[in-house]
Amino acid sequence: TDEEHLRTILETATIFFQKNLVSAKEPMAYLYGRGLVKKSLEEFRLGFAPAGFENLHNYILEKGFLESDAERAGLLVRGTRGYHDRFRSRIIFPLFDSVGRVVGFSGRIFGDDDGTLVRPDGSSGVVMGKYVNTPETPLYHKSRILYGYDKAKTAIREEGIVVLVEGQMDL
């Protein structure tokens, strides 16, 4: 089905991001410095999107996926010069549905790309914020996803309490 195909693309992207994080010394040092441990990185499947506009784009194409499908999954953006990566220079937090399937991503800026766009005339402007999230897609609906719920639902049911925190790192 179409949903299964989009899930496969998102899973492929998750693996790409995870592999990049393992070899990215500065983002790894940052995450360890924030108190995360290897088990947390693996359990939450954290990743890294390197700088550049075509890293994931090229990987997705090499795996045989269409740009238009990757766009519908929220991974690529179509610009005036074709498709490019939505997530660049970001620590990647996969977003999971209630049964633990990746449905999207949240990316926190990291590194030199601060989201500033330099135009051909030399002027610049900020076009991306500290966090960039997957847009609404056939699989991702922001109002239906609570980060970490897939991992906490059993304890919530057993304990009868919920503790809400502001962001991914807080969780």
C-alpha positions as CSV (number, residue, x, y, z in Angstrom):
1,T,0.0,0.0,0.0
2,D,1.0,3.6,-0.2
3,E,1.3,3.9,3.5
4,E,3.6,0.9,3.7
5,H,5.8,2.5,0.9
6,L,6.1,5.8,2.8
7,R,7.0,3.8,6.0
8,T,9.7,2.1,4.1
9,I,11.1,5.4,2.9
10,L,11.0,6.8,6.5
11,E,12.7,3.7,7.9
12,T,15.4,4.0,5.2
13,A,15.9,7.7,6.2
14,T,16.1,6.7,9.9
15,I,18.9,4.3,9.2
16,F,20.7,6.9,7.1
17,F,20.5,9.4,10.0
18,Q,21.5,6.9,12.6
19,K,24.6,5.9,10.6
20,N,25.6,9.5,10.2
21,L,25.3,10.2,14.0
22,V,27.7,7.3,14.9
23,S,30.4,8.9,12.8
24,A,29.7,12.5,13.7
25,K,32.0,13.3,16.6
26,E,30.8,16.8,17.6
27,P,27.0,15.9,17.7
28,M,27.9,12.7,19.6
29,A,29.9,14.7,22.1
30,Y,27.0,17.2,22.4
31,L,24.5,14.5,23.2
32,Y,26.7,12.7,25.7
33,G,27.4,16.1,27.3
34,R,23.7,16.6,27.7
35,G,23.5,13.3,29.7
36,L,22.4,10.9,27.0
37,V,23.9,7.4,27.0
38,K,24.4,5.0,24.1
39,K,21.3,3.0,25.1
40,S,19.1,6.1,24.9
41,L,20.6,7.0,21.5
42,E,19.8,3.5,20.2
43,E,16.3,3.2,21.9
44,F,15.1,6.5,20.5
45,R,17.0,6.0,17.2
46,L,18.6,9.4,17.3
47,G,20.5,10.5,14.1
48,F,22.3,13.3,12.4
49,A,21.6,15.1,9.1
50,P,24.9,16.4,7.8
51,A,25.3,19.8,6.2
52,G,24.5,20.0,2.5
53,F,21.4,19.9,0.4
54,E,21.7,16.5,-1.2
55,N,22.9,14.0,1.3
56,L,19.6,12.3,2.1
57,H,18.4,13.1,-1.4
58,N,21.2,11.1,-3.0
59,Y,20.8,8.2,-0.5
60,I,17.1,8.0,-1.2
61,L,17.7,7.9,-4.9
62,E,20.4,5.2,-4.6
63,K,17.9,3.1,-2.7
64,G,15.5,3.3,-5.6
65,F,12.9,5.7,-4.2
66,L,11.3,8.5,-6.1
67,E,11.8,12.1,-5.1
68,S,8.1,12.8,-5.2
69,D,7.5,9.9,-2.7
70,A,10.3,11.2,-0.4
71,E,8.6,14.6,-0.6
72,R,5.3,13.2,0.4
73,A,7.0,11.5,3.3
74,G,8.3,14.9,4.4
75,L,12.0,14.3,3.7
76,L,12.6,16.4,0.6
77,V,11.5,19.8,-0.4
78,R,10.9,20.9,-4.0
79,G,12.5,24.2,-4.8
80,T,13.2,26.2,-7.9
81,R,16.2,24.0,-8.7
82,G,14.6,20.7,-7.9
83,Y,14.5,18.6,-4.7
84,H,16.7,19.1,-1.7
85,D,17.0,17.8,1.9
86,R,14.5,19.2,4.4
87,F,16.9,18.4,7.3
88,R,20.4,19.8,7.1
89,S,23.0,20.2,9.9
90,R,20.6,18.8,12.5
91,I,20.4,16.2,15.3
92,I,17.5,14.1,14.2
93,F,14.8,12.8,16.6
94,P,12.5,10.2,14.8
95,L,8.8,10.7,15.7
96,F,7.0,7.4,16.3
97,D,3.3,6.5,16.2
98,S,1.8,4.6,19.2
99,V,3.1,1.3,18.0
100,G,6.7,2.5,17.4
101,R,6.7,3.1,13.7
102,V,8.6,6.1,12.4
103,V,6.2,8.7,11.0
104,G,8.3,11.8,10.8
105,F,11.3,13.7,12.3
106,S,12.2,16.6,14.4
107,G,15.6,18.1,13.7
108,R,17.5,20.4,16.0
109,I,20.1,22.7,14.4
110,F,23.7,21.7,15.0
111,G,26.8,23.0,13.4
112,D,27.5,25.8,10.9
113,D,24.2,25.9,9.1
114,D,22.2,28.2,11.3
115,G,19.3,28.3,8.9
116,T,20.4,31.5,7.2
117,L,19.8,31.7,3.5
118,V,22.3,33.7,1.4
119,R,20.7,34.9,-1.7
120,P,22.6,35.5,-5.1
121,D,22.6,39.2,-4.5
122,G,24.5,38.7,-1.2
123,S,21.6,39.5,1.1
124,S,20.6,37.0,3.7
125,G,17.7,36.0,5.9
126,V,16.8,33.3,8.3
127,V,14.6,30.7,6.7
128,M,14.8,27.8,9.2
129,G,14.3,27.8,12.9
130,K,16.2,26.0,15.7
131,Y,13.9,23.0,15.2
132,V,12.5,21.8,11.8
133,N,9.8,19.2,11.9
134,T,8.2,17.0,9.3
135,P,5.2,18.8,7.8
136,E,1.7,17.1,7.8
137,T,1.9,14.0,5.7
138,P,-0.3,11.0,5.1
139,L,1.5,9.3,8.1
140,Y,2.3,12.3,10.3
141,H,-0.3,14.4,11.9
142,K,1.2,16.7,14.6
143,S,-1.9,16.8,16.7
144,R,-1.9,13.0,17.0
145,I,1.7,12.4,18.0
146,L,3.1,12.6,21.5
147,Y,6.9,12.1,21.5
148,G,7.8,9.1,23.6
149,Y,4.3,7.8,24.0
150,D,5.1,4.5,22.2
151,K,7.7,3.8,24.9
152,A,5.7,5.1,27.9
153,K,2.2,3.8,27.2
154,T,2.6,0.6,29.2
155,A,4.0,2.4,32.2
156,I,1.3,5.0,31.9
157,R,-1.4,2.3,32.0
158,E,0.3,0.4,34.9
159,E,1.0,3.5,37.0
160,G,-2.0,5.6,36.2
161,I,0.1,8.8,35.8
162,V,1.7,10.8,33.1
163,V,4.5,13.3,33.3
164,L,4.6,15.8,30.4
165,V,7.9,17.6,29.6
166,E,8.6,20.3,27.0
167,G,11.0,18.7,24.5
168,Q,12.7,15.6,23.2
169,M,15.9,16.2,25.3
170,D,13.7,16.6,28.4
171,L,12.1,13.3,27.8
